[in-house]
Amino acid sequence: MNPIMNKIAELKKEKDAVILAHYYVDAEVQSIADYVGDSYYLSKLAAELPNQTIVFCGVAFMGESAKILSPQKTVLMPAADADCPMAHMADIEAVRQMRAKYEDLAVVCYINSTAEIKAASDVCVTSSNALKILKKLPHKNIYFIPDANLGGYLAKLVPDKYFFFNQGFCCVHQGITAQAVEAAKKQHPSAKVLAHPECTSAVLSLADYIGSTSGIIDFATNEEINEFIICTEVGVLFELQQKNPSKQFFFPEPNPICVDMKKINLQNVENCLSSLSNRVEIEETLRTKAQNALRKMLELAV
């Protein structure tokens, strides 16, 4: 173990800290994390773990979600400027207008959203649990925010509800093109295509499996074939290789990279632990309102 890893291990004990990392951060950060997972898994852990300090190796909305669910804990973000553009692609005024216009409307927000948007929503969802939650909602009308790609995919799976969409998107998944996937299939004809539902419908139409980041990992691990084309952020490769050292994984060109997730490194993990800097703070009234949507998610996702 190198010196910075040793220092991080010491600081964790000293500060009663736990390190949570998303699959999209660099491999070296995943390697020192106590838990690595997708948004749903990590949001649950943040609420359940006994540690008083959470170092969240992810983007802003993830740290916010942890603080919303666990206000008594110290939540630290190694890279204070690591954000998710999609989280800002929904508009509270549009939510108000939709509520005024349509009866029996549920505002369903993807976890990739700001605390303000969560506070204006009825329930939060992740790509792992959205289908289960949508089927349990009594409402016939669904306003799905902010990701139109994920919303459109889910609408096809829940045909008994009427969906309205906000035109948000993930820059990384939107950048994966059907042409690039087709080119990868020509290069690797025996490979199965595994795609995240944040991808466009054109990409999803080419997929052998559509699912969350953790779903993609599980599918590749359980399949007997050895080659896969992965349509999500390249950080997932670390976990895929850890679980499947004999299998091969390919990505559409150019490699799908989230520049914000890549802002997190061992040095800023050590820095924030050492000084307890980059704390997530949320005004209490806002936190309480936003908590309702997250709590509803945890309740319905069971």
Disulfide bonds with the S-S distance in Angstrom:
none
